[in-house]
Each structure stands twice: as C-alpha cells, then as structure tokens.
Amino acid sequence: MYFDELNISDELLDALDAMNFEVCSPIQEKAIPEIINGHDLMGIAQTGTGKTAAYLLPVLDALSHGNYPQDAVNCIIMAPTRELAQQIDQQVEGFGYYLDGVSSVAVYGGNDGARFEQERRGLELGASIIIATPGRLISHLNGGHIDLKKTSFFILDEADRMLDMGFYDDIMKIASYLSEDRQTIMFSATMPANIQKLASNILRNPVEVKIAVSKPAEKIKQQAYVCYDGMKDRIVEKVLSADSLDRVILFASSKMKVKELNITLKRKGFNVGAMHSDLVQREREDVMLAFKNRRINILIATDIVSRGIDIDDIQMVINYDVPRDPEDYVHRIGRTARANREGQAVTLVTPKGWNDLLKIERLIEKEIPKPDLPEGCGEKPTISKSSASKRTPGRHGGKGRHNKRGKSHHDKPQKPSSNSKQSKVNT
C-alpha cells in the first residue's frame, strides 16, 4: 500500500514525499487505519519494522487538523531510554515539518539540574506532544509542571523494555493522571504475561496488530566461536585486527564488562568508546556522536543501543556474550547489513552459553557456522549433548499521487530533504 492511499493530509504526504517515502511497511498498513478510526491498539512488532511512523503519522495528522485544545498536552509518548526519546522527537520534527500548531518536547533522565529546569520551562510554555522516559515524567508530574487531564493520546513504545526495566508501576501511575476517554496505543516486540497484564489494564477493546519477528538479513555473515571465557579477549583482538574495520559494535551483557573491555582494548591500541547506563547524558551523547563521526571506530555497549538507535554503515557486530533472549540476538546483529549492505556478526559461545545459542538457531531457523578459533587462540572446546543439556535454560523472555515517490531505503527520517531516495519508513 502507498501512503497516499491512506486517509492522511496533504501536508504529511508532502513531508513523506520530500523524504522520498513511498510504500507503507506491513505494520504501518495495518496500524494506521485503526489508529485513524480511533481504536486502542496493541502492536506486536520489533524495531526496524516502521512502528514509530505507524503511530506518529496518524497522531500528527489528527493533532494538526482535529479539534484539540491549543493550551493542552494532547499526546504523551513513553519510551524506555533517553536515546529512543530523542530519536522519536527527531521523527516528530521530520514528519511534522509542514504541519502547523504541532510542537514537541522530549524529557528524559540522566541530566543535571540545568537540563531539568530547561524541561520544566518548556513544559510550562506548552507543547502538544511530550516524549518522555517514565521516571522523568513522574518527576515533572510530582512537581506540578504538567497537566495531563486533557491528553487525548497515550502511546507506549517498546513497552516490553520498559517493563523489563521495572517501570510497570510508573506507567500505571502516569495512566492514572489521564482521562478515561483517551486513545491508548502500545507497541512491544514481544507479548509476555506482564505485557498482557499491562494491556488489559490500560487498553479498552484494543485491536491487535502483529508482525512476525523477522529473521536476520541474508547479507549478514553469521559465525560463532566456541571458546572458554579466558579465550574471549584474545579472540576479539584477533577478529578486530583481521580486517579493515572502522565501524564495529561490541555488545557485552553487563556495564562492568563494557568498562573492562574498554580498558583492555584501549591498552591494545584500538580506538574504542564505551556506552553504558553509568554515563551521564552529556557523556553518552559525546560517545555516540564520536562514533557516528568516526572519531571512535569500535563502540562497546550494553543492549542500550541494540534497539531503536540508527547508526549507519556498521560493518560488524560482535556478541562478547550470547544474548539470553534469542530476539535480543536479532536486534543486536540487525545493526549491521542495513540498506542492502553486507555485514558480519560474530558471537563468542562458552559451554555455559551453548543452550542459548541453540535457542537463537531455532528462532532464526538457521544453524550458525562455528569455525575453528583464530590462529593463536587455542583449540575450541568440544560440547557434548549431555553436558549441554545440564545447562539451566535462560529466561525467555488513495489520492493518486504514488507515481511520484522514490525507490530506495533509509531507516531514520530527517527533515525533508531531496538528497536521498527511499521507499519505506522503517522507524
């Protein structure tokens, strides 16, 4: 389906046209008409399927052309991390470029007092859309800086991640400030029991839209090195030295391991930076900007950047630890081989992580090659079926305009520009 076959305004179509977006993704085709018709919605779709545009486009259109109060917060969008909140704010700016009367403010934690005060002033001046992390919004509500009584749209993006981070009570508290006749939209990559409980508490007769978990791109060359823990650092050093790599993300399972790897690889002469939750907001922004601008070649990170953050031209993703949740593996390696490029994904697997690797292979319906270890790293261990079975399982967590639009692909919309071509809005 083309965007101009949807019941959205010419101003939005002009913005999409300027960004050379033409064809709806499956989640957009299914969700946008339901949101336009005023239904609560439960969307099951992973990052990269276009879910952000699926809720932003109809809500922006409604706020620009509907009878909504100009002196009220009309839409609250909740996000699990400050990075995703910033990204959504950028997309509001891009999609709403030609719209009148729609403004947005992003509020998120991890900043100093000056940032909080700036947010407070922005909220008191007024904005039709607030994009917020749960804890930060609670702080502003407690301070009396924001009134949600007239809010018409309540949106939760990556709801499963918010619950994983312990925000269930915060979300319910925020919902208690909202009008009962609001429209609520939830998106989640998975549908575990806690998400079903949240949905039953805040959604009213929702329409459910589900897009199956996609498999990793075919152009990702996947491989797993079976090793012992003590071999991992040497393998990483060999892998990073073997090719001309200047765009690598190295994922580790804990912020402590991220810090250790950052020190180790710097001592080995690699140009690295670390991204984890102990950094203050300015430090995190500086690291991400340095990586995007190629001042840092290797980004060592926890899963904070595995979903929802768009970084172009990633040549390789290395999993220092096997993700416990198979879908996290798909999210992680999905940072490479984007826009039809080629990429590599290397996973380090100890005997302890073997069963988690088997879960990944079942999810992606593909056996991951397990080559010999790089030269000088020793012999890989032999894992028997009996020893693997002793492993405790991990958690499981139309207007007739479509002949004008472009043909190629980007993930993250910017302000309208004619410098690139793309066909789907995958945000």
NUMIDREN-896729 format. One record per residue (C-alpha): residue number from 1; residue in one letter; x, y, z. Coordinates in Angstrom, 2 decimals, padded with zeros to 5 digits, always signed. Example, Ala and Ser with C-alpha at 12.3 -4.5 7.8 and 13.67 -1.06 7.14 Angstrom:
<1 A <+012.30 -004.50 +007.80>>,
<2 S <+013.67 -001.06 +007.14>>,
This chain:
<1 M <+000.00 +000.00 +000.00>>,
<2 Y <+001.16 +003.54 -000.80>>,
<3 F <+000.98 +006.31 +001.79>>,
<4 D <-001.26 +008.38 -000.47>>,
<5 E <-003.85 +005.62 -000.29>>,
<6 L <-004.25 +006.31 +003.42>>,
<7 N <-006.57 +008.95 +004.81>>,
<8 I <-003.83 +011.39 +005.81>>,
<9 S <-003.39 +015.05 +004.94>>,
<10 D <-001.54 +016.59 +002.02>>,
<11 E <+000.90 +018.24 +004.44>>,
<12 L <+002.02 +014.86 +005.76>>,
<13 L <+002.18 +013.46 +002.26>>,
<14 D <+004.34 +016.42 +001.26>>,
<15 A <+006.75 +015.63 +004.10>>,
<16 L <+006.85 +011.94 +003.15>>,
<17 D <+007.32 +012.93 -000.49>>,
<18 A <+010.21 +015.24 +000.38>>,
<19 M <+011.86 +012.39 +002.29>>,
<20 N <+011.13 +010.04 -000.64>>,
<21 F <+008.97 +007.64 +001.36>>,
<22 E <+006.52 +005.80 -000.83>>,
<23 V <+005.36 +002.41 +000.42>>,
<24 C <+003.89 +001.53 +003.82>>,
<25 S <+005.56 -001.24 +005.79>>,
<26 P <+003.23 -004.07 +006.91>>,
<27 I <+002.82 -002.66 +010.42>>,
<28 Q <+002.01 +000.79 +009.02>>,
<29 E <-000.52 -000.60 +006.56>>,
<30 K <-002.32 -002.46 +009.36>>,
<31 A <-002.00 +000.01 +012.25>>,
<32 I <-002.51 +003.45 +010.70>>,
<33 P <-006.16 +002.93 +009.60>>,
<34 E <-007.07 +001.51 +013.03>>,
<35 I <-005.49 +004.49 +014.82>>,
<36 I <-007.22 +006.92 +012.44>>,
<37 N <-010.53 +005.23 +013.29>>,
<38 G <-009.93 +005.88 +016.99>>,
<39 H <-009.29 +002.35 +018.21>>,
<40 D <-006.95 +001.46 +021.05>>,
<41 L <-004.19 -000.67 +019.57>>,
<42 M <-001.78 -003.38 +020.72>>,
<43 G <+001.01 -003.69 +018.16>>,
<44 I <+003.50 -006.56 +018.27>>,
<45 A <+006.44 -005.57 +016.10>>,
<46 Q <+010.17 -005.39 +016.55>>,
<47 T <+012.41 -002.40 +015.93>>,
<48 G <+013.01 -001.65 +012.27>>,
<49 T <+009.51 -002.59 +011.09>>,
<50 G <+008.30 +001.00 +010.90>>,
<51 K <+006.29 +001.04 +014.13>>,
<52 T <+007.26 +004.59 +015.14>>,
<53 A <+005.87 +006.05 +011.94>>,
<54 A <+002.84 +003.78 +012.34>>,
<55 Y <+001.68 +005.79 +015.34>>,
<56 L <+003.28 +009.19 +014.64>>,
<57 L <+001.71 +009.75 +011.21>>,
<58 P <-001.97 +009.35 +012.23>>,
<59 V <-001.49 +011.16 +015.56>>,
<60 L <+000.35 +014.10 +013.97>>,
<61 D <-002.38 +014.34 +011.35>>,
<62 A <-005.12 +014.29 +013.98>>,
<63 L <-003.45 +016.94 +016.15>>,
<64 S <-002.86 +019.25 +013.18>>,
<65 H <-006.35 +019.03 +011.73>>,
<66 G <-008.59 +017.96 +014.61>>,
<67 N <-010.37 +020.00 +017.24>>,
<68 Y <-007.81 +019.66 +020.04>>,
<69 P <-007.09 +022.35 +022.65>>,
<70 Q <-004.09 +024.53 +021.88>>,
<71 D <-003.22 +025.04 +025.55>>,
<72 A <-003.00 +021.34 +026.50>>,
<73 V <-000.67 +018.38 +026.24>>,
<74 N <-002.58 +016.34 +023.67>>,
<75 C <-000.22 +013.38 +023.33>>,
<76 I <+002.15 +011.54 +025.69>>,
<77 I <+004.69 +009.15 +024.15>>,
<78 M <+006.57 +006.92 +026.58>>,
<79 A <+009.98 +005.45 +025.69>>,
<80 P <+012.31 +003.24 +027.77>>,
<81 T <+015.53 +005.19 +027.13>>,
<82 R <+016.64 +008.75 +026.53>>,
<83 E <+018.16 +007.72 +023.18>>,
<84 L <+014.83 +006.44 +021.89>>,
<85 A <+013.04 +009.52 +023.26>>,
<86 Q <+015.48 +011.75 +021.36>>,
<87 Q <+015.01 +009.73 +018.19>>,
<88 I <+011.21 +009.94 +018.38>>,
<89 D <+011.47 +013.71 +018.91>>,
<90 Q <+013.59 +013.98 +015.76>>,
<91 Q <+010.99 +012.00 +013.83>>,
<92 V <+008.19 +014.25 +015.07>>,
<93 E <+010.17 +017.18 +013.72>>,
<94 G <+010.72 +015.50 +010.36>>,
<95 F <+007.20 +014.19 +009.76>>,
<96 G <+005.62 +017.37 +011.11>>,
<97 Y <+007.75 +019.74 +009.07>>,
<98 Y <+004.79 +021.11 +007.05>>,
<99 L <+002.21 +020.93 +009.84>>,
<100 D <+001.00 +023.95 +011.80>>,
<101 G <+000.33 +024.02 +015.51>>,
<102 V <+002.17 +020.81 +016.47>>,
<103 S <+005.10 +021.11 +018.86>>,
<104 S <+007.02 +018.56 +020.92>>,
<105 V <+009.25 +018.42 +023.99>>,
<106 A <+011.43 +015.46 +024.99>>,
<107 V <+012.05 +014.90 +028.71>>,
<108 Y <+014.39 +012.19 +029.97>>,
<109 G <+016.57 +011.41 +032.96>>,
<110 G <+020.31 +011.34 +033.50>>,
<111 N <+020.88 +015.06 +033.18>>,
<112 D <+021.99 +017.79 +035.53>>,
<113 G <+019.69 +020.28 +037.20>>,
<114 A <+020.03 +022.77 +034.37>>,
<115 R <+018.52 +020.30 +031.92>>,
<116 F <+015.62 +019.57 +034.28>>,
<117 E <+014.95 +023.28 +034.64>>,
<118 Q <+015.03 +023.70 +030.86>>,
<119 E <+012.49 +020.89 +030.55>>,
<120 R <+010.30 +022.49 +033.22>>,
<121 R <+010.24 +025.81 +031.35>>,
<122 G <+009.46 +024.03 +028.09>>,
<123 L <+006.57 +022.15 +029.67>>,
<124 E <+005.14 +025.32 +031.20>>,
<125 L <+005.35 +027.12 +027.84>>,
<126 G <+003.31 +024.26 +026.41>>,
<127 A <+003.71 +021.53 +023.81>>,
<128 S <+001.15 +019.37 +022.07>>,
<129 I <+003.37 +016.24 +022.25>>,
<130 I <+005.55 +015.16 +025.18>>,
<131 I <+008.06 +012.34 +024.60>>,
<132 A <+009.32 +011.05 +027.93>>,
<133 T <+011.00 +008.30 +029.87>>,
<134 P <+008.74 +007.10 +032.72>>,
<135 G <+010.86 +008.19 +035.67>>,
<136 R <+011.44 +011.68 +034.30>>,
<137 L <+007.76 +012.23 +033.56>>,
<138 I <+006.88 +011.14 +037.09>>,
<139 S <+009.32 +013.76 +038.42>>,
<140 H <+007.62 +016.51 +036.41>>,
<141 L <+004.16 +015.29 +037.45>>,
<142 N <+005.20 +015.32 +041.10>>,
<143 G <+006.50 +018.86 +040.63>>,
<144 G <+003.23 +020.04 +039.12>>,
<145 H <+004.93 +021.04 +035.87>>,
<146 I <+002.49 +019.26 +033.57>>,
<147 D <-001.28 +018.67 +033.40>>,
<148 L <-002.47 +015.54 +031.59>>,
<149 K <-006.23 +015.89 +032.14>>,
<150 K <-006.86 +016.88 +028.52>>,
<151 T <-004.43 +014.40 +026.94>>,
<152 S <-006.09 +012.52 +024.09>>,
<153 F <-003.34 +010.09 +023.04>>,
<154 F <-001.24 +007.85 +025.31>>,
<155 I <+001.46 +005.91 +023.44>>,
<156 L <+003.90 +003.33 +024.80>>,
<157 D <+006.82 +002.49 +022.50>>,
<158 E <+008.88 -000.64 +023.31>>,
<159 A <+006.60 -001.40 +026.24>>,
<160 D <+008.32 -004.73 +026.93>>,
<161 R <+011.62 -002.97 +027.51>>,
<162 M <+010.00 -000.52 +029.90>>,
<163 L <+008.62 -003.41 +031.95>>,
<164 D <+011.99 -005.20 +031.85>>,
<165 M <+013.47 -002.03 +033.35>>,
<166 G <+010.92 -002.04 +036.20>>,
<167 F <+008.62 +000.75 +035.03>>,
<168 Y <+005.26 -001.05 +035.42>>,
<169 D <+004.19 +000.95 +038.47>>,
<170 D <+005.38 +004.22 +036.92>>,
<171 I <+003.33 +003.56 +033.79>>,
<172 M <+000.24 +002.80 +035.82>>,
<173 K <+000.76 +005.95 +037.88>>,
<174 I <+001.08 +008.06 +034.72>>,
<175 A <-002.05 +006.44 +033.30>>,
<176 S <-003.95 +007.46 +036.46>>,
<177 Y <-003.41 +011.13 +035.56>>,
<178 L <-005.02 +010.67 +032.13>>,
<179 S <-008.60 +010.98 +031.01>>,
<180 E <-010.59 +007.74 +030.72>>,
<181 D <-011.65 +008.59 +027.17>>,
<182 R <-008.11 +008.83 +025.82>>,
<183 Q <-006.89 +006.66 +022.92>>,
<184 T <-004.09 +004.33 +024.03>>,
<185 I <-001.55 +002.76 +021.68>>,
<186 M <+001.01 +000.17 +022.78>>,
<187 F <+003.88 -001.30 +020.80>>,
<188 S <+006.02 -004.17 +022.02>>,
<189 A <+008.49 -006.54 +020.38>>,
<190 T <+007.13 -009.44 +022.44>>,
<191 M <+003.91 -010.34 +024.25>>,
<192 P <+004.89 -011.93 +027.60>>,
<193 A <+002.48 -012.22 +030.53>>,
<194 N <+003.41 -008.85 +032.03>>,
<195 I <+002.66 -007.07 +028.75>>,
<196 Q <-000.70 -008.83 +028.55>>,
<197 K <-001.43 -007.67 +032.10>>,
<198 L <-000.49 -004.08 +031.27>>,
<199 A <-002.58 -004.16 +028.09>>,
<200 S <-005.63 -005.45 +029.98>>,
<201 N <-005.29 -002.60 +032.48>>,
<202 I <-004.81 +000.37 +030.15>>,
<203 L <-006.34 -000.62 +026.79>>,
<204 R <-010.07 -000.67 +026.00>>,
<205 N <-011.29 -003.18 +023.40>>,
<206 P <-007.99 -002.93 +021.53>>,
<207 V <-007.29 -004.02 +018.01>>,
<208 E <-004.25 -006.31 +017.92>>,
<209 V <-001.78 -005.96 +015.07>>,
<210 K <+001.06 -008.45 +014.93>>,
<211 I <+004.07 -008.63 +012.65>>,
<212 A <+006.17 -011.78 +012.96>>,
<213 V <+009.74 -011.46 +014.21>>,
<214 S <+011.89 -011.03 +011.14>>,
<215 K <+014.95 -013.12 +010.53>>,
<216 P <+018.39 -011.51 +010.27>>,
<217 A <+019.18 -010.03 +006.88>>,
<218 E <+020.58 -012.55 +004.42>>,
<219 K <+023.62 -010.35 +003.83>>,
<220 I <+024.80 -010.77 +007.42>>,
<221 K <+027.61 -013.33 +007.57>>,
<222 Q <+026.99 -015.00 +010.93>>,
<223 Q <+029.50 -017.15 +012.80>>,
<224 A <+030.07 -018.31 +016.37>>,
<225 Y <+033.39 -019.06 +018.04>>,
<226 V <+033.04 -021.80 +020.66>>,
<227 C <+035.53 -021.00 +023.40>>,
<228 Y <+036.25 -020.70 +027.11>>,
<229 D <+035.84 -017.40 +028.95>>,
<230 G <+039.60 -016.92 +029.20>>,
<231 M <+039.92 -017.04 +025.40>>,
<232 K <+037.44 -014.27 +024.64>>,
<233 D <+039.68 -011.21 +024.82>>,
<234 R <+042.28 -012.78 +022.55>>,
<235 I <+039.62 -013.78 +020.01>>,
<236 V <+038.17 -010.25 +019.99>>,
<237 E <+041.63 -008.80 +019.43>>,
<238 K <+042.25 -011.21 +016.52>>,
<239 V <+038.85 -010.53 +014.94>>,
<240 L <+039.27 -006.76 +015.16>>,
<241 S <+042.79 -006.95 +013.71>>,
<242 A <+041.97 -009.33 +010.85>>,
<243 D <+040.03 -006.94 +008.62>>,
<244 S <+039.97 -003.25 +007.81>>,
<245 L <+037.17 -002.49 +010.24>>,
<246 D <+036.31 +001.06 +011.25>>,
<247 R <+032.65 +000.60 +012.24>>,
<248 V <+032.12 -002.12 +014.86>>,
<249 I <+029.70 -002.53 +017.77>>,
<250 L <+030.82 -004.91 +020.52>>,
<251 F <+027.95 -005.96 +022.80>>,
<252 A <+028.55 -007.20 +026.33>>,
<253 S <+025.97 -008.39 +028.84>>,
<254 S <+026.84 -006.01 +031.70>>,
<255 K <+028.11 -002.48 +032.17>>,
<256 M <+031.00 -003.87 +034.25>>,
<257 K <+032.17 -005.99 +031.32>>,
<258 V <+031.78 -002.99 +028.98>>,
<259 K <+034.09 -000.96 +031.22>>,
<260 E <+036.65 -003.81 +031.41>>,
<261 L <+036.67 -004.29 +027.63>>,
<262 N <+037.02 -000.56 +027.08>>,
<263 I <+040.20 -000.52 +029.20>>,
<264 T <+041.59 -003.74 +027.71>>,
<265 L <+041.10 -002.74 +024.08>>,
<266 K <+042.44 +000.78 +024.63>>,
<267 R <+045.62 -000.74 +026.06>>,
<268 K <+045.86 -002.86 +022.89>>,
<269 G <+045.75 +000.29 +020.77>>,
<270 F <+042.18 +000.09 +019.50>>,
<271 N <+040.14 +003.27 +019.06>>,
<272 V <+037.17 +002.45 +021.30>>,
<273 G <+034.42 +004.10 +023.28>>,
<274 A <+032.03 +002.72 +025.90>>,
<275 M <+028.27 +003.22 +026.22>>,
<276 H <+026.50 +002.12 +029.40>>,
<277 S <+024.00 +003.35 +031.95>>,
<278 D <+026.56 +004.80 +034.39>>,
<279 L <+027.43 +007.60 +031.95>>,
<280 V <+025.68 +010.91 +032.39>>,
<281 Q <+023.64 +012.17 +029.46>>,
<282 R <+026.31 +014.50 +028.08>>,
<283 E <+028.90 +011.71 +028.15>>,
<284 R <+026.58 +009.32 +026.34>>,
<285 E <+025.79 +011.90 +023.67>>,
<286 D <+029.50 +012.66 +023.21>>,
<287 V <+030.35 +008.95 +022.79>>,
<288 M <+027.54 +008.38 +020.29>>,
<289 L <+028.46 +011.49 +018.30>>,
<290 A <+032.13 +010.45 +018.21>>,
<291 F <+031.13 +007.03 +016.89>>,
<292 K <+028.78 +008.45 +014.28>>,
<293 N <+031.51 +010.89 +013.16>>,
<294 R <+034.11 +008.07 +013.06>>,
<295 R <+036.29 +009.54 +015.78>>,
<296 I <+035.66 +006.22 +017.52>>,
<297 N <+035.84 +003.04 +015.44>>,
<298 I <+034.60 +000.49 +017.98>>,
<299 L <+031.61 +001.09 +020.23>>,
<300 I <+031.43 -001.21 +023.27>>,
<301 A <+027.92 -001.25 +024.66>>,
<302 T <+025.22 -002.97 +026.61>>,
<303 D <+021.86 -003.52 +024.92>>,
<304 I <+021.15 +000.18 +025.32>>,
<305 V <+021.95 +000.62 +021.60>>,
<306 S <+020.64 -002.70 +020.29>>,
<307 R <+017.10 -001.44 +019.67>>,
<308 G <+015.85 +001.72 +018.13>>,
<309 I <+019.13 +003.57 +017.60>>,
<310 D <+020.10 +004.09 +013.98>>,
<311 I <+023.82 +004.10 +013.20>>,
<312 D <+024.77 +003.70 +009.57>>,
<313 D <+027.48 +001.61 +007.94>>,
<314 I <+028.15 -000.83 +010.77>>,
<315 Q <+030.49 -003.44 +009.31>>,
<316 M <+030.47 -005.92 +012.17>>,
<317 V <+028.62 -006.74 +015.37>>,
<318 I <+030.42 -008.82 +018.00>>,
<319 N <+028.50 -010.52 +020.81>>,
<320 Y <+031.00 -010.96 +023.62>>,
<321 D <+028.31 -012.97 +025.42>>,
<322 V <+025.44 -014.95 +023.92>>,
<323 P <+022.21 -012.99 +024.46>>,
<324 R <+019.90 -014.87 +026.84>>,
<325 D <+016.83 -013.83 +024.85>>,
<326 P <+017.02 -015.01 +021.20>>,
<327 E <+015.19 -011.91 +019.99>>,
<328 D <+017.92 -009.75 +021.52>>,
<329 Y <+020.33 -011.50 +019.16>>,
<330 V <+018.20 -010.44 +016.19>>,
<331 H <+018.05 -006.86 +017.49>>,
<332 R <+021.81 -006.74 +018.07>>,
<333 I <+023.01 -008.07 +014.73>>,
<334 G <+020.33 -006.04 +012.96>>,
<335 R <+022.61 -003.02 +013.43>>,
<336 T <+024.73 -004.30 +010.51>>,
<337 A <+023.90 -005.11 +006.86>>,
<338 R <+021.36 -002.30 +006.67>>,
<339 A <+020.12 -000.68 +003.47>>,
<340 N <+021.13 -003.77 +001.47>>,
<341 R <+024.77 -003.62 +002.58>>,
<342 E <+026.81 -006.60 +003.69>>,
<343 G <+027.81 -007.14 +007.31>>,
<344 Q <+029.29 -009.61 +009.78>>,
<345 A <+028.09 -010.93 +013.12>>,
<346 V <+030.47 -012.79 +015.44>>,
<347 T <+029.27 -014.42 +018.66>>,
<348 L <+031.50 -015.86 +021.38>>,
<349 V <+029.97 -019.00 +022.89>>,
<350 T <+031.18 -020.74 +026.04>>,
<351 P <+029.85 -024.14 +027.13>>,
<352 K <+027.65 -022.25 +029.58>>,
<353 G <+026.03 -020.31 +026.72>>,
<354 W <+025.56 -023.25 +024.36>>,
<355 N <+021.84 -023.77 +025.02>>,
<356 D <+021.19 -020.05 +024.50>>,
<357 L <+022.85 -020.35 +021.09>>,
<358 L <+020.59 -023.30 +020.24>>,
<359 K <+017.56 -021.15 +021.09>>,
<360 I <+018.83 -018.49 +018.70>>,
<361 E <+019.28 -021.04 +015.92>>,
<362 R <+015.74 -022.29 +016.44>>,
<363 L <+014.36 -018.76 +016.26>>,
<364 I <+016.22 -017.78 +013.09>>,
<365 E <+015.72 -021.28 +011.61>>,
<366 K <+019.36 -021.49 +010.67>>,
<367 E <+022.47 -023.14 +012.03>>,
<368 I <+025.20 -020.59 +012.69>>,
<369 P <+028.62 -021.71 +011.37>>,
<370 K <+031.17 -022.48 +014.09>>,
<371 P <+034.66 -022.25 +012.59>>,
<372 D <+037.94 -023.08 +014.33>>,
<373 L <+039.28 -020.35 +016.55>>,
<374 P <+041.60 -017.72 +015.04>>,
<375 E <+045.26 -018.67 +014.95>>,
<376 G <+046.95 -018.36 +018.32>>,
<377 C <+043.72 -018.58 +020.33>>,
<378 G <+043.86 -022.29 +021.14>>,
<379 E <+041.51 -025.16 +020.42>>,
<380 K <+037.77 -024.77 +020.78>>,
<381 P <+036.12 -026.95 +023.43>>,
<382 T <+034.00 -029.92 +022.46>>,
<383 I <+030.46 -029.66 +023.78>>,
<384 S <+028.55 -032.91 +024.10>>,
<385 K <+024.77 -033.07 +024.05>>,
<386 S <+024.76 -034.46 +027.60>>,
<387 S <+026.81 -031.60 +029.02>>,
<388 A <+024.76 -029.02 +027.16>>,
<389 S <+021.53 -030.47 +028.49>>,
<390 K <+022.67 -029.81 +032.05>>,
<391 R <+022.64 -026.09 +031.37>>,
<392 T <+019.79 -024.30 +033.10>>,
<393 P <+017.62 -022.68 +030.44>>,
<394 G <+017.81 -018.91 +030.28>>,
<395 R <+014.86 -016.57 +030.55>>,
<396 H <+012.50 -016.23 +027.62>>,
<397 G <+011.66 -013.58 +027.73>>,
<398 G <-005.82 +006.87 -002.47>>,
<399 K <-005.07 +010.23 -003.74>>,
<400 G <-003.42 +009.19 -006.94>>,
<401 R <-000.01 +010.54 -006.01>>,
<402 H <+002.05 +007.38 -005.63>>,
<403 N <+003.66 +007.57 -009.06>>,
<404 K <+005.79 +010.46 -007.78>>,
<405 R <+007.58 +008.77 -004.93>>,
<406 G <+011.14 +007.44 -004.72>>,
<407 K <+012.54 +003.94 -004.53>>,
<408 S <+015.41 +003.37 -002.08>>,
<409 H <+015.74 +002.91 +001.69>>,
<410 H <+016.76 +004.65 +004.90>>,
<411 D <+015.78 +003.85 +008.47>>,
<412 K <+015.66 +007.21 +010.16>>,
<413 P <+013.79 +010.18 +008.68>>,
<414 Q <+015.41 +013.58 +008.85>>,
<415 K <+013.93 +016.94 +008.00>>,
<416 P <+012.50 +016.82 +004.50>>,
<417 S <+015.30 +016.60 +002.00>>,
<418 S <+015.61 +015.51 -001.61>>,
<419 N <+019.16 +014.22 -001.26>>,
<420 S <+018.22 +010.58 -000.82>>,
<421 K <+015.67 +008.12 -002.11>>,
<422 Q <+013.78 +005.54 -000.15>>,
<423 S <+010.56 +003.59 -000.33>>,
<424 K <+009.57 +002.59 +003.22>>,
<425 V <+009.53 +004.38 +006.54>>,
<426 N <+011.27 +001.82 +008.76>>,
<427 T <+011.27 +003.61 +012.09>>,
